[in-house]
């Protein structure tokens, strides 16, 4: 597996397994388990996919069976636009951690550039400093919005 080292020092696998459109909990848990067994180490989910709990169960089962350690896995989730804003984002990330049954997540992305993404970014920066998130980022941002966020962000 090839890795990319992020600005936080966190190593991210360049290939991953996504669980978008796997709403059935038992099926999602099994495919996560099978993906880890096959060698995938990056798993991508999102609160809006409605399957974080199943992802967490698949990871726990794979770790319990010795297929990988939690530290070898890279778990990504995303904050959806309805949870944007400082307080809402903090609550959303904590809810994701609870559903995943994890003490930390490796990467949290802001899923779009709508609403109060500045407040959301500040919340992610704070959660990063608290050790709840190992890296933060965005997805589906237009280049000008990303550049503007970067100019106005600490991380």
C-alpha positions as CSV (number, residue, x, y, z in Angstrom):
1,X,0.0,0.0,0.0
2,X,1.3,3.5,-0.9
3,X,0.7,6.3,1.6
4,X,0.6,10.1,1.5
5,X,1.8,12.0,4.6
6,X,-0.7,14.8,5.4
7,X,0.3,18.1,6.9
8,X,-0.5,16.8,10.4
9,X,2.0,14.0,10.0
10,X,-0.8,11.4,9.6
11,X,-0.1,8.8,7.0
12,X,-3.1,8.2,4.7
13,X,-3.4,5.2,2.4
14,X,-3.8,6.2,-1.3
15,X,-6.4,3.5,-1.9
16,X,-9.6,3.1,0.1
17,X,-12.9,1.4,0.3
18,X,-16.1,3.5,0.4
19,X,-19.5,2.5,1.7
20,X,-21.7,5.0,-0.1
21,X,-25.1,3.5,-1.0
22,X,-24.7,0.5,1.4
23,X,-27.7,1.2,3.6
24,X,-28.2,-2.4,4.9
25,X,-26.4,-2.5,8.2
26,X,-25.5,-6.3,8.1
27,X,-24.3,-6.0,4.5
28,X,-22.3,-2.9,5.3
29,X,-20.7,-4.5,8.3
30,X,-19.7,-7.5,6.3
31,X,-18.3,-5.6,3.3
32,X,-16.2,-3.5,5.7
33,X,-14.9,-6.7,7.3
34,X,-14.2,-8.2,3.9
35,X,-12.5,-5.1,2.7
36,X,-10.1,-5.1,5.7
37,X,-9.5,-8.8,5.2
38,X,-8.7,-8.1,1.5
39,X,-6.1,-5.5,2.5
40,X,-7.9,-2.2,2.5
41,X,-6.8,0.1,5.3
42,X,-8.7,3.3,4.4
43,X,-12.5,3.1,4.9
44,X,-14.7,6.0,3.9
45,X,-18.1,6.7,5.3
46,X,-20.2,9.8,6.1
47,X,-23.0,10.7,8.5
48,X,-25.3,11.2,5.5
49,X,-24.7,7.6,4.3
50,X,-26.5,6.4,7.5
51,X,-24.1,3.5,8.0
52,X,-21.4,4.7,10.4
53,X,-22.5,2.3,13.1
54,X,-22.2,-0.7,10.7
55,X,-18.7,0.5,9.6
56,X,-17.7,0.7,13.3
57,X,-19.0,-2.9,13.9
58,X,-17.1,-4.2,10.8
59,X,-13.9,-2.5,12.0
60,X,-14.3,-3.8,15.6
61,X,-14.9,-7.4,14.3
62,X,-11.9,-7.2,12.0
63,X,-9.7,-5.9,14.8
64,X,-10.9,-8.5,17.2
65,X,-10.1,-11.2,14.6
66,X,-6.6,-9.9,14.2
67,X,-7.0,-8.7,10.6
68,X,-5.6,-5.3,11.5
69,X,-5.1,-3.0,14.5
70,X,-7.1,0.1,14.8
71,X,-3.9,2.1,14.4
72,X,-3.3,0.5,11.0
73,X,-6.7,1.6,9.8
74,X,-7.6,5.0,8.4
75,X,-11.3,5.9,9.0
76,X,-12.8,8.9,7.1
77,X,-16.2,10.4,7.8
78,X,-17.9,13.6,6.7
79,X,-20.1,16.3,8.1
80,X,-23.1,17.1,6.0
81,X,-24.4,20.6,5.3
82,X,-27.3,20.4,7.8
83,X,-24.7,20.0,10.6
84,X,-22.6,23.0,9.5
85,X,-21.9,25.7,12.1
86,X,-19.6,25.6,15.1
87,X,-21.8,23.9,17.6
88,X,-23.7,21.7,15.2
89,X,-20.4,20.4,13.7
90,X,-19.0,19.6,17.1
91,X,-22.1,17.6,18.0
92,X,-22.1,15.9,14.6
93,X,-18.5,14.7,15.0
94,X,-19.1,13.5,18.5
95,X,-22.3,11.6,17.2
96,X,-20.2,10.1,14.4
97,X,-17.5,8.9,17.0
98,X,-20.3,7.4,19.1
99,X,-21.8,5.6,16.1
100,X,-18.4,4.4,14.9
101,X,-17.7,3.4,18.5
102,X,-14.2,5.0,18.2
103,X,-12.2,7.3,20.4
104,X,-10.9,9.2,17.3
105,X,-11.4,9.3,13.6
106,X,-8.5,9.7,11.2
107,X,-10.1,12.2,8.8
108,X,-13.2,14.4,8.9
109,X,-14.3,16.2,5.8
110,X,-16.8,19.0,5.4
111,X,-18.9,17.5,2.6
112,X,-19.8,20.7,0.7
113,X,-19.2,24.5,0.7
114,X,-22.6,25.6,1.8
115,X,-23.9,27.3,5.0
116,X,-21.5,28.2,7.8
117,X,-18.5,26.2,6.8
118,X,-16.2,28.7,8.5
119,X,-17.8,27.8,11.9
120,X,-17.6,24.1,11.0
121,X,-13.9,24.4,10.2
122,X,-13.2,26.1,13.5
123,X,-15.0,23.2,15.3
124,X,-12.9,20.7,13.3
125,X,-9.7,22.6,14.2
126,X,-10.7,22.4,17.9
127,X,-11.5,18.7,17.8
128,X,-8.2,18.1,16.0
129,X,-6.4,19.8,18.9
130,X,-8.3,17.7,21.3
131,X,-7.2,14.5,19.6
132,X,-10.7,13.5,18.4
133,X,-9.6,13.9,14.8
134,X,-6.2,13.2,13.3
135,X,-6.7,15.2,10.1
136,X,-9.3,17.6,8.7
137,X,-10.3,18.5,5.2
138,X,-13.0,19.3,2.7
139,X,-14.7,17.6,-0.3
140,X,-16.8,19.0,-3.1
141,X,-15.5,22.6,-2.6
142,X,-15.0,24.9,-5.5
143,X,-11.4,26.1,-5.9
144,X,-12.2,29.7,-4.9
145,X,-14.1,28.7,-1.7
146,X,-11.2,26.3,-0.8
147,X,-8.6,29.1,-1.3
148,X,-10.7,31.5,0.8
149,X,-11.0,28.9,3.6
150,X,-7.3,28.2,3.5
151,X,-6.4,31.9,3.9
152,X,-8.7,32.2,6.9
153,X,-7.9,29.0,8.7
154,X,-5.3,28.1,11.3
155,X,-5.0,24.5,10.0
